[in-house]
Amino acid sequence: MQKIIIFISICIFLTGCSLFHKDSQGVVPAKAQVRFVSDGKVLDAGRLRKGGQLLVVPFSPGPDVTASDEVDKVALRIVKGVSDGLRQDGSNIFVLGDTGAETADFLLEGRIIRQEEPGRMKRWVLRRRWRALAVEAKLIDPKTGQVIAQVSHQKSGRGDQASYENLGEKIGQDVGRFLAAQQAF
């Protein structure tokens, strides 16, 4: 009986330690990465570590999101959030403003894939206000078109503080912090 328990313990130990190694394609699994986003993969960590200038394109509405002024405001708050998130963590990736787009070393583009809130009846009956926002983004090398990282993230909140704009800014901060944290790997 003791031999079986020792054998099982060794098997668990060996499989547990293998979770932190790179896979055959050189992609670091998300479990070994710092988790700021729902799902994120860095496909070219060496390129990301070099740092540079980042141009963040305001996120476009996805197929299930209706284009509106509110979505445009959310997209701009995501850009602000990415800038804040990179600045907070002392990253060597710097966000470009309106000028200098041709000098960008990285391009972050994405889509708002879900914008959700309860229907009127649920809000009236349950007296609950909540909202949810989800995005997908890719970090691209503009010169080669190579995808350096992929990110998908979502946030939800309740009450009056859970506006889509606030959720968008929080998502942007998390994406910026994720990119900054990946430079340490």
C-alpha positions in Angstrom: 0.0 0.0 0.0 2.8 2.4 0.8 4.4 1.8 -2.6 1.3 2.8 -4.3 1.0 6.0 -2.3 4.6 6.9 -3.0 4.2 6.1 -6.7 1.1 8.3 -6.9 2.9 11.1 -5.0 5.8 11.0 -7.4 3.5 11.1 -10.4 1.7 14.1 -9.1 4.9 15.9 -8.3 6.4 15.3 -11.8 3.3 16.4 -13.7 2.9 19.4 -11.5 6.4 20.6 -12.1 6.0 20.3 -15.9 3.3 22.9 -16.0 5.8 25.8 -16.0 7.9 24.7 -19.0 7.5 26.1 -22.5 5.6 24.0 -25.0 7.1 22.8 -28.3 6.2 26.1 -30.1 8.0 28.3 -27.6 4.8 29.8 -26.2 4.7 30.2 -22.4 1.5 28.8 -21.1 -0.9 31.2 -19.5 -0.6 29.4 -16.1 3.1 30.4 -15.9 2.3 34.0 -16.8 1.1 36.7 -14.5 -2.7 36.8 -14.7 -4.2 40.2 -15.2 -6.5 39.2 -18.1 -9.0 36.4 -18.7 -6.9 34.8 -21.4 -3.5 36.0 -22.8 -0.7 34.5 -24.8 2.6 35.9 -25.7 3.8 34.4 -29.0 7.1 36.4 -29.3 8.4 37.2 -25.8 11.8 38.3 -27.0 10.3 41.0 -29.2 8.1 42.2 -26.4 11.0 42.4 -23.9 12.9 44.8 -26.2 10.2 47.4 -25.6 9.5 50.3 -27.9 6.7 52.6 -28.9 3.1 51.4 -29.0 0.2 52.7 -31.1 -3.1 51.8 -29.6 -5.9 51.8 -32.2 -9.3 52.5 -30.6 -11.1 49.2 -30.4 -13.9 48.6 -32.9 -17.3 47.1 -32.2 -17.5 43.3 -32.8 -20.3 41.5 -34.7 -22.6 41.4 -31.6 -22.0 45.0 -30.5 -23.9 47.9 -32.1 -21.7 50.9 -33.1 -22.7 54.0 -31.2 -21.2 57.1 -29.5 -21.1 55.2 -26.3 -19.0 52.4 -27.9 -16.7 55.1 -29.3 -16.2 56.5 -25.8 -15.6 53.1 -24.3 -12.9 52.5 -27.0 -11.1 55.7 -26.1 -11.2 54.8 -22.4 -9.6 51.5 -23.2 -6.8 53.4 -24.9 -6.4 55.5 -21.8 -6.4 52.5 -19.6 -3.7 50.7 -21.6 -1.5 53.8 -21.3 -2.2 54.1 -17.6 -1.5 50.3 -17.0 1.8 50.4 -18.8 2.9 53.6 -17.0 1.9 52.2 -13.6 4.1 49.2 -13.9 7.2 51.1 -15.2 7.2 49.3 -18.6 9.7 50.1 -21.4 6.7 50.2 -23.8 5.6 53.7 -24.4 2.2 54.7 -25.8 2.2 57.1 -28.7 -0.3 59.9 -28.9 -2.0 61.2 -32.1 1.4 62.0 -33.8 4.2 59.6 -34.6 2.1 56.7 -35.8 4.7 55.8 -38.4 7.4 55.3 -35.8 5.4 52.7 -33.8 7.2 49.5 -32.9 4.0 47.8 -31.8 0.3 48.1 -32.8 -2.5 47.1 -30.4 -5.8 46.6 -32.2 -8.9 44.9 -30.9 -12.6 44.6 -30.8 -15.3 45.0 -28.2 -17.0 41.6 -28.5 -19.7 41.9 -25.8 -21.5 44.7 -24.2 -24.3 43.4 -22.0 -26.8 44.6 -19.3 -30.0 43.1 -18.0 -33.3 43.9 -19.8 -35.7 46.5 -18.5 -38.0 43.9 -16.9 -35.2 42.3 -14.9 -33.9 45.7 -13.8 -37.3 46.8 -12.7 -38.3 43.5 -11.0 -34.9 42.6 -9.4 -33.8 46.2 -8.8 -30.3 45.2 -9.9 -28.1 47.1 -12.3 -25.1 45.3 -13.7 -23.1 45.6 -16.9 -20.5 43.5 -18.6 -17.9 44.3 -21.3 -15.6 41.9 -23.1 -12.7 42.6 -25.6 -10.2 40.7 -27.8 -7.0 42.3 -28.8 -3.8 41.5 -30.7 -0.4 43.1 -30.3 1.2 43.3 -33.8 4.5 44.2 -35.2 3.4 46.8 -37.9 6.5 46.3 -40.1 6.1 42.5 -40.5 2.5 41.9 -39.5 3.5 39.3 -37.0 1.3 38.8 -34.0 3.3 39.2 -30.8 0.6 38.7 -28.2 -3.1 37.9 -28.0 -5.4 38.9 -25.2 -9.1 38.5 -24.4 -10.5 40.0 -21.2 -13.9 40.8 -19.7 -15.1 42.8 -16.7 -18.5 43.2 -15.1 -19.8 45.4 -12.4 -22.9 46.4 -10.4 -24.4 49.7 -9.5 -23.9 53.2 -10.8 -20.1 52.9 -10.9 -20.3 50.1 -13.4 -20.6 52.3 -16.5 -19.2 50.9 -19.8 -16.6 53.6 -19.8 -15.3 52.7 -16.4 -15.3 49.0 -17.3 -13.4 49.8 -20.5 -10.8 51.8 -18.7 -10.3 48.9 -16.2 -10.0 46.5 -19.0 -7.4 48.7 -20.7 -5.4 49.0 -17.4 -5.4 45.2 -17.1 -4.2 44.7 -20.7 -1.4 47.3 -20.1 -0.4 45.6 -16.9 -0.4 42.2 -18.6 1.9 43.5 -21.4 4.2 45.1 -18.8 4.4 42.0 -16.7 5.3 39.8 -19.7 8.6 41.7 -20.1 9.8 40.0 -16.9 9.5 36.5 -18.4 
